[in-house]
Each structure stands twice: as structure tokens, then as C-alpha cells.
Amino acid sequence: MTAEFLVQSPTPFSSHRRLSGGTFRGKVCTVGKRMSVIEKSGYVRLVYTAAHELGHSLGAGHDGEGDARACKAEDGFIMTPIAKEDYPGKPYSKNSSLRIEDLHLTHPMEFFVAVNVKIEIYTHGLYYDPEYHEHVKSEPGEVFKVKEQCELNVGRGSDLCEVLYYLGMFLLVCDITGKIMGN
């Protein structure tokens, strides 16, 4: 996740169009490309952006475009290219769910049902419960802060981690096995 805007570009509909995430389409099983970059934003928006980018990683395109024209973007499913401030809580469209079959996953529909249930919990359930916030003290998926990851990689007490982090020059990405990749 990043706290910075990823991209801003003019569009006919507004003065700026923000890009909230990015990933490699259909590359969830490819070493070095099974990652997403997601703008750190409000929690609900972050969860939707993560789910949207996960859909791309699994091979789904935007609803209403290309091989997903059968589902209209305006229907508001997760793979809509139209960013909204009020997320309706809709799951992946059937069209998006079917796109991942090209990756030859064992149970693709079960996967999407599980993800849709979790998104429903985050957007309409637990997130708005005050008790939830008492138990969640870190970012979603976070185990170690960036500086702590760096220290695990190059050794404790190194000033290098702090300097590179604040200069924005250090990137740590953990692959699916937990091995740290970085520059």
C-alpha cells in the first residue's frame, strides 16, 4: 500500500482521475508479478480496491469492457472501472467470476463466494462495529511495518532502512511463500 496518489490524469468527466490500484492482469501465479499496489485510503475504499485488483490478478477485466461487455459498468459490481465514493457492497459479477477459469484454479467459484462474503463483512458489518476497532491495531494484512521488514532483511540497528524509507527509495514485497524481495 502507498499513502501517495498513484496517478492523476485529466478526463472528460472531471478535472482529475485518480488511480487507486494497479496489478498485472492474470499473473497471480507468476513469480515476480503476483502483487498489487493499492493506494492507502479509507478502510472501505481500500478493501474494495484490494478486491478489484485481486480480480485483475486473477484475470478479470473491467465490467463493460473487452471480454466483460456482458456486464454493464454502471451495475456497480467490484470490477466496475467507475470509482464511486459510496460502495454498494455488490460482489464480483458472474462475468468476472468466470474470467479466472483461464488460470485453471481448482474451485474458482468457491473462491469468489469466499471473497464476496468477506467483502460483505468489511463493508456492512464488522467495520462499523466499535468493538472491531479495539482489536485491529494494524493495517489489513500487516504483520511488520516497512522499517521492521527492512531490519529483518538487512539487520537491526541499520540506519539504512530508515534513510531509504523516508527517501521513498526502499520497496519490500513478500512473495506468496513469505520470502522478501526488494531493492
PAMI-860895 format. One record per residue (C-alpha): residue number from 0; chain; x, y, z. Coordinates in nm, 3 decimals, m for minus. Example, Ala and Ser with C-alpha at 12.3 -4.5 7.8 and 13.67 -1.06 7.14 Angstrom:
BEGIN
[0,'A',[1.230,m0.450,0.780]],
[1,'A',[1.367,m0.106,0.714]],
This chain:
BEGIN
[0,'A',[0.000,0.000,0.000]],
[1,'A',[0.109,0.354,m0.054]],
[2,'A',[m0.008,0.674,0.109]],
[3,'A',[0.052,0.871,m0.211]],
[4,'A',[m0.182,0.912,m0.507]],
[5,'A',[m0.074,0.666,m0.773]],
[6,'A',[m0.178,0.858,m1.085]],
[7,'A',[m0.382,1.162,m1.171]],
[8,'A',[m0.482,1.229,m1.529]],
[9,'A',[m0.742,1.455,m1.691]],
[10,'A',[m1.065,1.300,m1.819]],
[11,'A',[m1.363,1.448,m1.999]],
[12,'A',[m1.580,1.394,m1.689]],
[13,'A',[m1.365,1.555,m1.419]],
[14,'A',[m1.051,1.761,m1.375]],
[15,'A',[m0.855,1.462,m1.243]],
[16,'A',[m0.898,1.087,m1.247]],
[17,'A',[m0.735,0.904,m0.959]],
[18,'A',[m0.593,0.558,m0.997]],
[19,'A',[m0.641,0.368,m0.671]],
[20,'A',[m0.452,0.050,m0.754]],
[21,'A',[m0.252,m0.142,m1.007]],
[22,'A',[m0.157,m0.504,m1.077]],
[23,'A',[m0.058,m0.746,m1.352]],
[24,'A',[m0.371,m0.896,m1.511]],
[25,'A',[m0.392,m1.273,m1.489]],
[26,'A',[m0.048,m1.309,m1.327]],
[27,'A',[m0.140,m1.430,m0.977]],
[28,'A',[0.062,m1.749,m1.038]],
[29,'A',[0.365,m1.577,m1.196]],
[30,'A',[0.668,m1.524,m0.972]],
[31,'A',[0.759,m1.155,m0.956]],
[32,'A',[0.422,m1.041,m1.089]],
[33,'A',[0.178,m1.171,m0.827]],
[34,'A',[0.145,m0.841,m0.647]],
[35,'A',[m0.071,m0.532,m0.641]],
[36,'A',[m0.007,m0.171,m0.544]],
[37,'A',[m0.300,m0.012,m0.366]],
[38,'A',[m0.345,0.346,m0.252]],
[39,'A',[m0.385,0.368,0.125]],
[40,'A',[m0.720,0.534,0.172]],
[41,'A',[m1.030,0.495,0.384]],
[42,'A',[m1.076,0.138,0.500]],
[43,'A',[m1.388,0.059,0.297]],
[44,'A',[m1.233,0.202,m0.021]],
[45,'A',[m0.911,0.013,0.048]],
[46,'A',[m1.097,m0.319,0.081]],
[47,'A',[m1.284,m0.261,m0.245]],
[48,'A',[m0.968,m0.156,m0.428]],
[49,'A',[m0.787,m0.465,m0.299]],
[50,'A',[m1.075,m0.687,m0.413]],
[51,'A',[m1.080,m0.510,m0.752]],
[52,'A',[m0.704,m0.556,m0.802]],
[53,'A',[m0.730,m0.919,m0.689]],
[54,'A',[m0.989,m0.969,m0.962]],
[55,'A',[m0.742,m0.830,m1.218]],
[56,'A',[m0.465,m1.053,m1.080]],
[57,'A',[m0.693,m1.350,m1.134]],
[58,'A',[m0.765,m1.248,m1.494]],
[59,'A',[m1.087,m1.046,m1.476]],
[60,'A',[m1.115,m0.728,m1.680]],
[61,'A',[m1.336,m0.428,m1.614]],
[62,'A',[m1.710,m0.489,m1.636]],
[63,'A',[m1.850,m0.332,m1.953]],
[64,'A',[m1.518,m0.355,m2.142]],
[65,'A',[m1.345,m0.610,m2.366]],
[66,'A',[m1.436,m0.967,m2.282]],
[67,'A',[m1.656,m0.844,m1.994]],
[68,'A',[m1.901,m0.637,m2.203]],
[69,'A',[m2.193,m0.856,m2.096]],
[70,'A',[m2.197,m0.687,m1.754]],
[71,'A',[m2.252,m0.312,m1.752]],
[72,'A',[m2.004,m0.096,m1.560]],
[73,'A',[m2.300,0.101,m1.419]],
[74,'A',[m2.428,m0.212,m1.242]],
[75,'A',[m2.170,m0.139,m0.971]],
[76,'A',[m2.003,m0.476,m0.923]],
[77,'A',[m1.647,m0.490,m0.788]],
[78,'A',[m1.485,m0.492,m1.133]],
[79,'A',[m1.652,m0.169,m1.247]],
[80,'A',[m1.398,0.083,m1.381]],
[81,'A',[m1.610,0.364,m1.236]],
[82,'A',[m1.480,0.459,m0.892]],
[83,'A',[m1.754,0.558,m0.651]],
[84,'A',[m1.740,0.711,m0.308]],
[85,'A',[m2.039,0.508,m0.191]],
[86,'A',[m1.968,0.141,m0.243]],
[87,'A',[m2.290,m0.054,m0.282]],
[88,'A',[m2.145,m0.378,m0.147]],
[89,'A',[m2.207,m0.576,m0.464]],
[90,'A',[m1.988,m0.883,m0.521]],
[91,'A',[m1.796,m0.984,m0.833]],
[92,'A',[m2.024,m1.013,m1.135]],
[93,'A',[m2.081,m1.358,m1.283]],
[94,'A',[m1.880,m1.245,m1.585]],
[95,'A',[m1.581,m1.151,m1.366]],
[96,'A',[m1.607,m1.478,m1.176]],
[97,'A',[m1.588,m1.677,m1.497]],
[98,'A',[m1.273,m1.496,m1.620]],
[99,'A',[m1.050,m1.673,m1.372]],
[100,'A',[m1.120,m2.013,m1.527]],
[101,'A',[m0.834,m1.940,m1.767]],
[102,'A',[m0.595,m1.968,m1.470]],
[103,'A',[m0.706,m2.329,m1.412]],
[104,'A',[m0.778,m2.279,m1.042]],
[105,'A',[m0.932,m2.581,m0.876]],
[106,'A',[m1.250,m2.421,m0.737]],
[107,'A',[m1.283,m2.069,m0.884]],
[108,'A',[m1.647,m2.012,m0.790]],
[109,'A',[m1.586,m2.119,m0.428]],
[110,'A',[m1.300,m1.868,m0.415]],
[111,'A',[m1.521,m1.582,m0.532]],
[112,'A',[m1.801,m1.675,m0.293]],
[113,'A',[m1.548,m1.665,m0.005]],
[114,'A',[m1.412,m1.326,m0.115]],
[115,'A',[m1.762,m1.184,m0.161]],
[116,'A',[m1.861,m1.290,0.192]],
[117,'A',[m1.551,m1.122,0.338]],
[118,'A',[m1.620,m0.802,0.145]],
[119,'A',[m1.976,m0.800,0.278]],
[120,'A',[m1.841,m0.830,0.634]],
[121,'A',[m1.589,m0.548,0.585]],
[122,'A',[m1.825,m0.308,0.414]],
[123,'A',[m2.150,m0.360,0.601]],
[124,'A',[m2.073,m0.547,0.918]],
[125,'A',[m1.771,m0.551,1.143]],
[126,'A',[m1.609,m0.233,1.017]],
[127,'A',[m1.886,m0.018,1.160]],
[128,'A',[m1.886,m0.202,1.494]],
[129,'A',[m1.685,m0.004,1.757]],
[130,'A',[m1.560,m0.327,1.915]],
[131,'A',[m1.394,m0.420,1.584]],
[132,'A',[m1.160,m0.120,1.604]],
[133,'A',[m1.047,m0.216,1.954]],
[134,'A',[m0.900,m0.539,1.817]],
[135,'A',[m0.750,m0.412,1.494]],
[136,'A',[m0.437,m0.207,1.554]],
[137,'A',[m0.253,m0.263,1.225]],
[138,'A',[m0.321,m0.226,0.854]],
[139,'A',[m0.506,m0.511,0.676]],
[140,'A',[m0.257,m0.790,0.614]],
[141,'A',[0.019,m0.609,0.802]],
[142,'A',[0.249,m0.816,1.022]],
[143,'A',[0.555,m0.591,1.028]],
[144,'A',[0.589,m0.222,0.947]],
[145,'A',[0.816,m0.136,0.650]],
[146,'A',[1.105,m0.038,0.878]],
[147,'A',[1.072,m0.366,1.071]],
[148,'A',[1.072,m0.562,0.742]],
[149,'A',[1.386,m0.380,0.637]],
[150,'A',[1.559,m0.456,0.967]],
[151,'A',[1.471,m0.824,0.928]],
[152,'A',[1.625,m0.815,0.580]],
[153,'A',[1.945,m0.613,0.642]],
[154,'A',[1.989,m0.635,1.021]],
[155,'A',[1.873,m0.448,1.329]],
[156,'A',[2.019,m0.111,1.411]],
[157,'A',[2.086,m0.024,1.047]],
[158,'A',[2.024,0.342,0.966]],
[159,'A',[1.997,0.240,0.601]],
[160,'A',[1.638,0.125,0.645]],
[161,'A',[1.516,0.450,0.796]],
[162,'A',[1.701,0.668,0.543]],
[163,'A',[1.580,0.472,0.240]],
[164,'A',[1.225,0.454,0.377]],
[165,'A',[1.196,0.830,0.428]],
[166,'A',[1.353,0.898,0.090]],
[167,'A',[1.092,0.671,m0.066]],
[168,'A',[1.363,0.453,m0.219]],
[169,'A',[1.304,0.123,m0.041]],
[170,'A',[1.045,m0.126,m0.156]],
[171,'A',[0.980,m0.455,0.017]],
[172,'A',[0.749,m0.708,m0.136]],
[173,'A',[0.690,m1.052,0.011]],
[174,'A',[0.610,m1.327,m0.235]],
[175,'A',[0.347,m1.589,m0.160]],
[176,'A',[0.594,m1.806,0.037]],
[177,'A',[0.691,m1.514,0.260]],
[178,'A',[1.036,m1.468,0.105]],
[179,'A',[1.128,m1.099,0.093]],
[180,'A',[1.203,m0.950,m0.248]],
[181,'A',[1.316,m0.591,m0.274]],
[182,'A',[1.572,m0.342,m0.395]],
